[in-house]
Amino acid sequence: MAETDLLMRSVGGDAPASESPTRTLPSNIEAEAAFLGAALIDNRVLEELRTPIRPDHFFEPLHQRIFERIIKLVDRNATASPVTLKPYFEGDEALKSLGGTSYLAQLTSDGAGLLAAGELAAQIYDLALLRELVSVGRGLVEGALDTSEEVAPMDKIAQAEADLFKVAEGATTGSEASSFKDAALTAIKMAEAAMNSGGGLSGKTTGLSSIDQKTSGLHNSDLIILAGRPGMGKTSLATNIAFNCAEEHLKWQADGGEFNYGAPVAFFSLEMSADQLATRILAEQAEISSESLRSGKLSRDEFQQLSFASQRLAELPLYIDDTPALTIAGLRTRARRLKRRHDIGLIVVDYLQLLQGSGRANDNRVNEISEISRGLKTLAKELAVPVIALSQLSRAVEQRDDKRPMLSDLRESGSIEQDADMVWFIYRGDYYHLAIKPDFPDASSSEDAKEKYRQWEEKHEELVGRATLIVAKQRHGSTGNVPLHFQSEITKFTSPNTKDYSDWGYE
């Protein structure tokens, strides 16, 4: 009997009443209280956690209930504080034994937890994991000692191994691997969405039918690199896609429907300020040149167009973050916050090279860019949203006769190509053709000069307004060229009609 009691005590079981227990379950009530206090003082603590902490990770049942209520309030965009929690705990018997709702205020009396909230959360999580191990050990001991029905040691060993794997793989304290059945159901739902869309669209729409037909839309967990030389229109295309996706979400909210091909969008603008970006989007949608908008040279009709466009944009679920010098860790924190508050379904980063790494790259820019591209891919998977990251190209493009970009032109790191699910290059032939414009001939010009200008002008008429999106990499589809129209005066991309496709020689 003494041996049995010793075994039970060793795995956290109750000792006989005549003896005091020598061991208790792993826990740290003080750490739980300090963390709760930190979360009540500053709710942003929850947004910056790297540990997937949940109410059942707390040892004290009262702390479980308090944390659960904090999460519910924060998820509703309400402030969680001792005052806002008070109505939910006035009848709580466990709280009464600790002095009533004044205990909630006591949690925040010492703000020391704010200095190490991450470490406290990690300890709470680790101790919860140890308690799961204790539970598995207790079950193993009790199962081995129980021979009342049958003696089947191999079955008990198999069950113990299964329980240990559940703990090791996070089934009881975190996320667990999806079964093939769940993954297959998701794939079938995507196929159904593509079928019902009528255009093969299974992801979020770009609002540009020629791109959607080539890519089937923007898919969750994908990292899309949109690259090009300066002046090609990377930011313009990114803002067009962001607007179109957000507007589609608004239409879905108004009209309903089983499938939503849009989503709220987070736009991280590291190059342009929020008001500059808003001006550009206003100009695109009002179809007024950005130059006229900035200078105020607007007709009455144009001002009315601008007013109508601003009304359309007022409810648009497009969130712009123009924080400069943002680190990849900071971007991930802000993206998580936007996901929780606004359920964003698309992230745009303009542009990748302006992000900063963690500082561990030892001034090696290639390693820093590799860290950033991996971080963006991890973010796409973590939040299950597509991420479009704009990227610069090296000057090698300018040194070739054929200015069309290639994967080798991606600047500073081959890991960008490796981490990306899709790589898009934007190319406009008229941009380069304009750079070789000959002098306008006058009466004294030679016939050769006049002919040279005429030929240039014919070629320019053929190229102006035409752009090409080169899909250089697509992990789940074919590569190739996508035709687009570009209205440079309002920086807006549109899809050409079917006739234009055949005229341009595209598939």
Secondary structure, DSSP 8 states (H G I E B T S, - for coil): -HHHHHHHHHTT----TTS--S---S--HHHHHHHHHHHHH-GGGGGG--S---GGG-SSHHHHHHHHHHHHHHHTT----HHHHHHHHTT-HHHHTTTTTHHHHHHTS-GGGGGGHHHHHHHHHHHHHHHHHHHHHHHHHHHHH--SS---HHHHHHHHHHHHHHHHTTTTTS-----HHHHHHHHHHHHHHHHHHSS---SB--S-HHHHHHH-SB-TT-EEEEEE-TTS-HHHHHHHHHHHHHHHHHHHHHH--S------EEEEESSS-HHHHHHHHHHHHHT--HHHHHHT---HHHHHHHHHHHHHHHT--EEEE--TT-BHHHHHHHHHHHHHHH---EEEEE-GGGSB--STTTT-HHHHHHHHHHHHHHHHHHHT--EEEEEEB-GGGGGSSS----GGGBSS-THHHHH-SEEEEEE-HHHHHHHT------TTS-HHHHHHHHHHHHHHHHHTTEEEEEEEEETTS--EEEEEEEETTTTEEE---HHHHHHHT--
